Amino acid sequence: MLIIASLIVSLAVLSLAAFGKRGVFSLITLSTKKSNLTEEIGRLTKENRDLAEELKRLERPDYQEQVIRAQMGMTRKGELIYIFTKE
């Protein structure tokens, strides 16, 4: 009877160690989440740095003109836009 009780207690302790809030599987899940969040932080940091550089470029009038011409198709007074099609 003592052996069966010992086995049940041992099984309960092992179950908690594996499946409890601080168990092995929980730690693996948290480690994966941490890794994913670290990657996302790196990606967002790079994106933030790129946007800050773009903002600095947009402060320059020559770059503003370049963006306006490219994205909005605007021209200076007297300029003509030629659109060539592939045939």
Residue pairs with C-beta under 8 A, 6 or more apart in sequence:
16 23
17 23
17 24
18 24
18 25
19 25
19 26
20 26
57 63
58 64
58 67
68 74
69 75
73 81
75 81
